[in-house]
Amino acid sequence: MLHAILGGLNYRNLDEDPAFADRNTTTEVLARTIFDRLLAALRRGELGAGAEAIETVKITLSESHVASAAFEDRVAPA
């Protein structure tokens, strides 16, 4: 699922993507977007058996060996 989510973001000018209209596509914004999309897949049951036991998700994106951003939150029941 993560591969599918990232595939939709890879090698594109995200500033031209309607999903990011009027938003600055910073690494922090991308981490939150990936979290939101992964959470939606989890709630749709697309992460397989046992995924309902996931309590927390953390997305970390590294720009380089010294620069990264992350978004972490608890997974509340739908």
Sequence and secondary structure as in RCSB ss.txt:
>XXXX:A:sequence
MLHAILGGLNYRNLDEDPAFADRNTTTEVLARTIFDRLLAALRRGELGAGAEAIETVKITLSESHVASAAFEDRV
APA
>XXXX:A:secstr
 HHHHHHTTTTS GGGSGGGTTS   HHHHHHHHHHHHHHHHHTTTT TTGGG  EEEEEEESSSS EEEEEEE 
   
